[in-house]
Amino acid sequence: MSNSRSENPTVDEAPVLHVDLDAFFASVEILDDPSLRGKPVCVGGAGARGVIASASYEARRYGVHSAMPSVLALRVCPNLIILPGRFERYEVYSRQFHRIINDLTPDYEPLGLDEAFCDLRSLRRLGVAPLEAAARLRARIGDELGLLSGVGLGRNKLFAKLASKRSKPRVVNGELVEGPGVVWVSRDLEAVWLEELPVRALWGVGPATAAKLEKLGLRYVRDLAQVDESTLASHVGLAMAASLSAYAIGEDYREVVTEREVKSVGHDQTFARSLEGVEAVLEALKVHAAVVARALRAQSRVARTFTVVVRFDDRTNVSRSQTLPFGLDDEVGIAAIAGALVQSMELGNAVRLLALHASSFLERSRNAMQLSFAIDAEAQDTRTRAADVGRERQVSHEALRDAVDEIRRRFGRTSVGTAGELKDDGVTIATQRGSHAFGPETPAN
């Protein structure tokens, strides 16, 4: 279904490029350990609550795919190798990936670590041919990073994204079928795809939305074009209905956004063994607070709003937030705020997942702070006392935080640690996104 390479669209015919790295996390692991080559390798959580984040094509031949529960993946592929995520390593490759994209055009929008949209319109005056530029980009990624990628070209984000997926290898009846590498969606091909594609192929349509649409008898994109937007909105919401109605006629009004401000940082963790009692949750929050604090300081920011999310064993969630009149980047202060939020919850069930997120950023240099006078502690509620702890720590420990951060920059992240990071085998530094992002490695009892 891809177009012939003999066709040579202009930038006006193919202004949007989407590039996506193949099996990114798993591919990096194989590059770093060549003994894994040719084996079914995944990155994810190996425990009972883990999920697969990235699967090599060898693993996909068994039916393993991203978002699959690890227990099911091991059932269909008993010799599956599941490795925990190493986000610092993936970020190294991602920065190099973005550098290569930037050499093509600075007008690009990163999506996570391993994909990006590019706006090629600024290259019109240079006489750049989109197909040739896409092929060169893919070749550079392969030559310099050792990674395979898929590249799609279209007149909007919708078709560029669909095209990059079609450009990749795929597994058919357990056999790997090579993809073309680069796919351009012409107007004629657009019409074919809009007639044949299932709704699940559309941007933002996950299993839950697909199930709602299927109940309405809407299985294919062509079906969506026959339904009023207001009818869709009553089932999937106004925003999704507007997007689906536009997609059904091949329109996508989203622009390539070259600068996207980070609005929050956070740390989520699913536990191998659920936490029982408030004390266990408060202890776990110390690690979360340290991760969030380091992420804030790395951006020279402080945060005013902190949110704690708890998921219980029965899969119900509860969350609490607090916004301060000042910003924090001190882990003890953040832990105090988070702890007060937890203490305001009813923890009547074991805690399966714990998350801490920070938002409402200020530049660190613009954080107006002053110490408060001591007042009667008994007259304060838990949150007010926590805020006072945060204010005091933010002011009095600034020099210490800066010194620790500088030592880590010069001598490595484990060269110095706080008391909570000191273990029997040295300094253990938790990383953002959890010990890894895909669930605990050890099985739950």
C-alpha positions as CSV (number, residue, x, y, z in Angstrom):
1,M,0.0,0.0,0.0
2,S,3.0,2.3,0.1
3,N,3.7,4.6,-2.8
4,S,6.4,3.9,-5.4
5,R,9.8,5.6,-4.8
6,S,9.5,6.9,-8.3
7,E,7.0,9.4,-7.2
8,N,8.7,12.5,-5.9
9,P,6.3,14.7,-3.8
10,T,7.0,18.4,-3.2
11,V,7.2,19.9,0.3
12,D,3.7,21.2,-0.2
13,E,2.5,17.7,-0.9
14,A,4.4,16.2,2.0
15,P,5.0,18.9,4.6
16,V,5.0,16.7,7.7
17,L,7.5,14.0,8.5
18,H,7.2,11.5,11.4
19,V,10.1,9.4,12.4
20,D,9.9,6.6,14.9
21,L,12.7,4.4,16.2
22,D,12.1,0.6,16.0
23,A,11.8,-1.3,19.3
24,F,13.8,1.5,20.9
25,F,14.5,0.3,24.4
26,A,15.0,-3.3,23.4
27,S,17.3,-2.2,20.5
28,V,19.5,-0.2,22.8
29,E,19.9,-3.1,25.2
30,I,20.9,-5.3,22.3
31,L,23.4,-2.7,21.1
32,D,25.0,-2.6,24.5
33,D,25.0,-6.4,24.9
34,P,25.5,-8.0,21.5
35,S,25.1,-11.5,23.1
36,L,21.3,-10.7,23.1
37,R,21.2,-10.4,19.3
38,G,18.8,-12.8,17.7
39,K,17.1,-13.6,21.1
40,P,13.6,-12.6,22.2
41,V,14.3,-9.5,24.3
42,C,11.9,-7.1,26.0
43,V,12.3,-4.1,28.3
44,G,9.6,-4.1,31.0
45,G,8.7,-5.3,34.5
46,A,9.3,-9.0,35.0
47,G,7.1,-9.3,38.1
48,A,3.5,-10.4,38.4
49,R,2.4,-6.8,38.0
50,G,4.9,-5.8,35.2
51,V,4.1,-4.8,31.7
52,I,6.1,-5.0,28.4
53,A,7.3,-1.6,27.2
54,S,9.4,-2.6,24.2
55,A,9.8,-5.9,22.4
56,S,12.4,-7.0,19.9
57,Y,11.2,-8.4,16.6
58,E,12.3,-11.8,17.7
59,A,10.0,-11.5,20.7
60,R,7.2,-10.2,18.5
61,R,7.3,-13.3,16.4
62,Y,5.9,-15.1,19.4
63,G,3.1,-12.5,19.8
64,V,4.7,-10.4,22.5
65,H,4.0,-6.7,22.1
66,S,4.2,-3.5,24.2
67,A,1.6,-2.9,26.9
68,M,1.2,-6.7,27.3
69,P,1.3,-8.0,30.9
70,S,4.6,-9.7,31.5
71,V,3.0,-12.9,32.9
72,L,1.2,-13.3,29.5
73,A,4.3,-12.5,27.5
74,L,6.2,-15.2,29.4
75,R,3.4,-17.6,28.8
76,V,3.5,-17.2,25.0
77,C,7.3,-17.0,25.0
78,P,8.8,-18.9,27.9
79,N,12.4,-18.1,26.9
80,L,11.7,-14.4,26.8
81,I,14.4,-12.2,28.3
82,I,12.9,-9.2,30.2
83,L,15.3,-6.4,31.2
84,P,14.5,-3.5,33.4
85,G,14.5,0.0,31.9
86,R,17.7,2.1,31.9
87,F,16.4,5.5,31.1
88,E,19.6,7.3,31.5
89,R,21.1,5.1,28.7
90,Y,18.0,5.6,26.5
91,E,18.3,9.4,27.0
92,V,21.8,9.3,25.7
93,Y,20.6,7.8,22.4
94,S,17.6,10.0,22.4
95,R,19.8,13.2,22.5
96,Q,21.8,11.9,19.6
97,F,18.6,11.1,17.7
98,H,17.3,14.6,18.3
99,R,20.6,16.0,17.1
100,I,20.3,14.2,13.8
101,I,16.8,15.4,13.4
102,N,17.9,19.0,14.1
103,D,20.4,18.7,11.3
104,L,17.5,18.2,9.0
105,T,15.3,20.9,10.4
106,P,15.1,22.7,13.7
107,D,11.3,22.7,13.3
108,Y,10.5,19.5,15.0
109,E,8.4,18.2,17.9
110,P,9.7,15.4,20.0
111,L,7.3,12.8,21.3
112,G,8.9,11.0,24.1
113,L,12.4,9.7,23.6
114,D,12.1,7.8,20.3
115,E,9.8,9.7,17.9
116,A,9.3,13.1,16.5
117,F,7.3,15.1,14.0
118,C,9.1,17.5,11.6
119,D,7.7,20.5,9.7
120,L,9.5,20.5,6.3
121,R,8.0,23.7,5.0
122,S,11.0,25.8,6.0
123,L,13.1,23.6,3.6
124,R,11.0,24.6,0.6
125,R,13.4,27.4,-0.4
126,L,16.3,25.0,-0.3
127,G,14.7,22.8,-2.9
128,V,14.6,19.8,-0.5
129,A,12.8,16.7,-1.8
130,P,10.9,15.1,1.1
131,L,11.5,11.5,0.1
132,E,15.2,12.0,-0.4
133,A,15.4,13.9,3.0
134,A,13.5,11.1,4.7
135,A,15.8,8.4,3.3
136,R,18.9,10.3,4.3
137,L,17.5,10.9,7.8
138,R,16.8,7.1,8.2
139,A,20.3,6.2,6.9
140,R,22.0,8.6,9.3
141,I,20.1,7.1,12.3
142,G,21.2,3.7,11.2
143,D,24.8,4.5,10.5
144,E,25.4,6.7,13.5
145,L,23.2,5.1,16.2
146,G,22.9,1.6,14.9
147,L,19.1,1.8,15.2
148,L,16.4,1.0,12.7
149,S,13.6,3.5,12.2
150,G,10.5,4.1,10.2
151,V,9.7,7.4,8.5
152,G,6.3,8.6,7.2
153,L,5.4,11.6,5.1
154,G,2.0,13.2,4.7
155,R,0.1,16.4,4.4
156,N,-0.7,16.3,8.1
157,K,0.3,14.6,11.4
158,L,-2.4,11.9,11.0
159,F,-1.1,10.5,7.8
160,A,2.6,11.0,8.6
161,K,2.1,8.9,11.8
162,L,0.1,6.2,10.0
163,A,2.8,6.1,7.3
164,S,5.7,5.7,9.7
165,K,3.9,2.7,11.2
166,R,3.4,1.2,7.7
167,S,7.1,1.7,6.9
168,K,8.3,-0.6,9.6
169,P,8.8,-4.4,9.6
170,R,5.8,-6.5,10.7
171,V,5.2,-10.0,11.8
172,V,2.9,-12.1,9.6
173,N,2.0,-15.6,10.7
174,G,5.1,-15.7,12.9
175,E,7.4,-14.5,10.1
176,L,9.1,-11.2,9.9
177,V,8.3,-9.1,6.8
178,E,10.6,-6.2,6.0
179,G,9.0,-2.8,5.7
180,P,9.8,-0.2,3.0
181,G,11.5,2.1,5.6
182,V,10.0,5.3,4.2
183,V,6.3,5.7,3.1
184,W,4.6,8.8,1.6
185,V,0.8,9.1,1.7
186,S,-0.5,10.6,-1.5
187,R,-4.0,11.9,-1.9
188,D,-5.0,8.6,-3.7
189,L,-3.5,6.5,-0.9
190,E,-5.3,8.7,1.7
191,A,-8.6,7.7,0.2
192,V,-7.7,4.0,0.3
193,W,-6.6,4.2,3.9
194,L,-9.7,6.1,5.0
195,E,-11.8,3.4,3.5
196,E,-9.9,0.4,4.9
197,L,-8.4,1.4,8.3
198,P,-9.9,0.3,11.6
199,V,-10.7,3.0,14.1
200,R,-8.1,1.5,16.4
201,A,-5.4,2.8,14.0
202,L,-6.3,6.4,14.6
203,W,-4.3,8.7,16.9
204,G,-5.6,8.6,20.5
205,V,-8.0,5.7,20.1
206,G,-7.0,3.2,22.7
207,P,-8.8,0.0,23.8
208,A,-11.4,1.7,25.9
209,T,-12.4,4.2,23.2
210,A,-12.3,1.5,20.5
211,A,-14.7,-0.6,22.7
212,K,-17.1,2.3,23.0
213,L,-17.1,2.9,19.2
214,E,-17.5,-0.8,18.5
215,K,-20.7,-0.8,20.6
216,L,-22.0,1.8,18.3
217,G,-21.1,-0.3,15.3
218,L,-18.2,1.9,14.4
219,R,-15.3,-0.4,13.5
220,Y,-13.7,1.4,10.6
221,V,-12.8,5.0,9.8
222,R,-15.3,5.0,7.0
223,D,-18.0,4.4,9.6
224,L,-17.1,7.5,11.6
225,A,-17.8,9.7,8.5
226,Q,-21.4,8.6,8.7
227,V,-22.0,9.7,12.3
228,D,-22.7,13.3,13.6
229,E,-20.1,14.8,15.8
230,S,-22.7,15.5,18.5
231,T,-23.6,11.8,18.6
232,L,-20.0,10.8,19.0
233,A,-19.5,13.5,21.7
234,S,-22.2,11.9,23.9
235,H,-20.2,8.7,24.0
236,V,-16.5,9.8,23.8
237,G,-16.5,13.4,24.9
238,L,-16.4,16.7,22.9
239,A,-12.6,16.8,22.3
240,M,-12.3,13.2,21.1
241,A,-15.5,13.5,19.0
242,A,-14.0,16.6,17.2
243,S,-10.8,14.8,16.5
244,L,-12.5,11.6,15.2
245,S,-14.8,13.6,12.9
246,A,-11.8,15.4,11.4
247,Y,-9.8,12.2,11.1
248,A,-12.7,10.5,9.3
249,I,-12.4,12.9,6.4
250,G,-8.6,12.9,6.5
251,E,-8.1,16.2,8.4
252,D,-5.8,16.9,11.3
253,Y,-5.5,20.5,12.4
254,R,-2.7,20.0,14.9
255,E,0.5,21.9,14.0
256,V,4.0,20.7,14.6
257,V,4.9,22.3,18.0
258,T,8.6,22.9,18.1
259,E,8.7,24.0,21.8
260,R,6.6,22.2,24.3
261,E,7.0,23.3,27.9
262,V,7.3,20.6,30.5
263,K,4.4,21.3,32.9
264,S,5.1,18.6,35.6
265,V,7.6,16.1,36.8
266,G,6.8,13.1,38.8
267,H,7.7,9.6,40.0
268,D,5.4,6.6,39.9
269,Q,6.0,3.2,41.3
270,T,4.0,0.0,41.3
271,F,5.1,-2.2,44.2
272,A,5.9,-5.9,44.1
273,R,4.3,-6.3,47.4
274,S,1.6,-3.8,48.3
275,L,2.3,-1.3,51.1
276,E,0.3,-1.9,54.3
277,G,-0.2,1.1,56.6
278,V,0.5,4.8,56.5
279,E,4.1,4.4,57.8
280,A,5.1,2.2,54.9
281,V,3.6,4.7,52.5
282,L,5.4,7.7,54.1
283,E,8.7,5.8,53.9
284,A,8.2,5.1,50.2
285,L,7.4,8.8,49.6
286,K,10.9,9.7,50.7
287,V,12.3,8.1,47.6
288,H,9.6,9.7,45.4
289,A,10.4,13.1,46.9
290,A,14.2,12.7,46.3
291,V,13.6,11.8,42.6
292,V,11.2,14.7,42.1
293,A,13.6,17.2,43.9
294,R,16.5,16.1,41.7
295,A,14.5,16.5,38.6
296,L,13.4,20.0,39.6
297,R,17.0,21.1,40.4
298,A,18.2,19.7,37.1
299,Q,15.9,22.2,35.4
300,S,16.7,25.0,37.8
301,R,13.1,25.1,38.8
302,V,11.0,24.9,42.0
303,A,7.4,23.7,42.2
304,R,4.5,25.1,44.1
305,T,1.9,22.4,43.6
306,F,2.4,18.8,44.7
307,T,0.0,15.9,44.0
308,V,0.0,12.4,45.6
309,V,-1.9,9.6,43.9
310,V,-2.5,6.3,45.6
311,R,-3.9,3.2,43.8
312,F,-5.2,0.4,46.1
313,D,-5.3,-3.3,45.5
314,D,-8.9,-3.0,44.4
315,R,-7.7,-0.7,41.6
316,T,-9.5,2.4,43.0
317,N,-7.5,5.6,43.1
318,V,-7.4,8.6,45.5
319,S,-5.4,11.8,45.0
320,R,-4.7,14.9,47.0
321,S,-3.0,18.2,46.0
322,Q,-1.6,21.2,47.7
323,T,-0.4,24.5,46.2
324,L,2.1,26.6,48.2
325,P,2.7,30.3,48.1
326,F,6.4,29.5,47.5
327,G,8.3,26.9,45.5
328,L,10.3,23.8,46.7
329,D,13.1,21.7,45.3
330,D,14.2,20.3,48.7
331,E,13.5,16.6,49.1
332,V,12.7,16.7,52.8
333,G,10.4,19.7,52.3
334,I,8.6,17.9,49.5
335,A,8.4,14.7,51.5
336,A,6.8,16.7,54.3
337,I,4.1,18.1,52.0
338,A,3.5,14.7,50.4
339,G,3.3,13.0,53.7
340,A,0.7,15.5,54.9
341,L,-1.4,14.8,51.8
342,V,-1.2,11.0,52.5
343,Q,-2.2,11.5,56.1
344,S,-5.4,13.3,54.9
345,M,-6.4,10.1,53.0
346,E,-8.2,7.0,54.2
347,L,-5.8,4.2,53.7
348,G,-8.2,1.4,54.4
349,N,-6.7,-0.9,51.7
350,A,-3.2,-2.0,50.7
351,V,-1.4,0.4,48.4
352,R,-0.5,-1.0,45.0
353,L,0.9,2.1,43.3
354,L,2.2,5.4,44.7
355,A,2.8,8.6,42.6
356,L,4.1,12.0,43.4
357,H,3.9,14.8,40.9
358,A,5.1,18.4,41.0
359,S,3.8,21.3,38.9
360,S,3.2,25.1,38.9
361,F,6.9,25.8,38.2
362,L,8.9,28.9,39.0
363,E,12.4,29.6,38.0
364,R,14.6,29.0,41.0
365,S,16.0,32.5,40.8
366,R,12.5,34.0,41.1
367,N,11.4,32.0,44.1
368,A,10.7,34.6,46.8
369,M,11.4,33.0,50.1
370,Q,11.6,34.1,53.7
371,L,11.7,32.2,57.0
372,S,8.5,32.4,59.0
373,F,8.3,33.0,62.7
374,A,7.5,30.0,64.9
375,I,3.9,29.8,66.0
376,D,2.0,27.4,68.2
377,A,2.4,24.0,66.6
378,E,-0.8,22.7,68.2
379,A,-2.7,25.5,66.5
380,Q,-1.6,24.3,63.1
381,D,-3.1,21.5,61.0
382,T,-0.9,18.9,59.4
383,R,-0.6,20.6,56.0
384,T,0.3,24.0,57.5
385,R,3.0,22.3,59.6
386,A,4.3,20.6,56.5
387,A,4.4,23.8,54.6
388,D,6.5,25.4,57.4
389,V,8.9,22.5,57.2
390,G,9.2,23.0,53.5
391,R,9.8,26.7,53.8
392,E,12.5,26.3,56.4
393,R,14.3,23.5,54.5
394,Q,14.1,25.4,51.2
395,V,15.9,28.4,52.7
396,S,18.3,26.8,55.2
397,H,19.5,23.9,53.0
398,E,20.0,25.6,49.7
399,A,23.8,25.6,50.0
400,L,23.9,21.9,50.9
401,R,21.7,21.0,48.0
402,D,23.9,22.9,45.6
403,A,27.0,21.3,47.0
404,V,25.6,17.7,46.7
405,D,24.4,18.4,43.1
406,E,27.9,19.7,42.1
407,I,29.7,16.7,43.6
408,R,27.4,14.4,41.7
409,R,27.9,16.3,38.5
410,R,31.7,16.0,38.8
411,F,32.1,12.5,40.3
412,G,29.0,10.6,39.5
413,R,25.5,10.2,40.8
414,T,26.4,7.7,43.5
415,S,29.5,9.6,44.8
416,V,27.5,11.1,47.6
417,G,24.0,10.4,49.0
418,T,21.5,11.5,51.6
419,A,20.9,9.3,54.7
420,G,17.9,7.7,52.9
421,E,20.0,6.8,49.9
422,L,22.7,5.0,51.9
423,K,22.4,1.2,51.8
424,D,24.6,-1.7,52.9
425,D,26.1,-1.9,49.4
426,G,26.6,1.9,49.0
427,V,24.6,4.8,47.7
428,T,21.4,3.8,45.8
429,I,19.8,6.5,43.7
430,A,16.3,6.0,42.5
431,T,15.7,7.3,39.0
432,Q,12.7,9.2,37.6
433,R,9.8,7.0,36.2
434,G,10.2,4.5,39.1
435,S,12.9,2.0,39.8
436,H,11.8,1.4,36.4
437,A,8.6,2.4,34.7
438,F,6.9,-0.9,33.9
439,G,6.2,-2.4,37.2
440,P,8.3,-4.2,39.9
441,E,10.9,-6.8,38.8
442,T,10.2,-9.2,41.6
443,P,7.0,-11.1,41.7
444,A,4.4,-10.3,44.3
445,N,3.6,-12.9,46.9
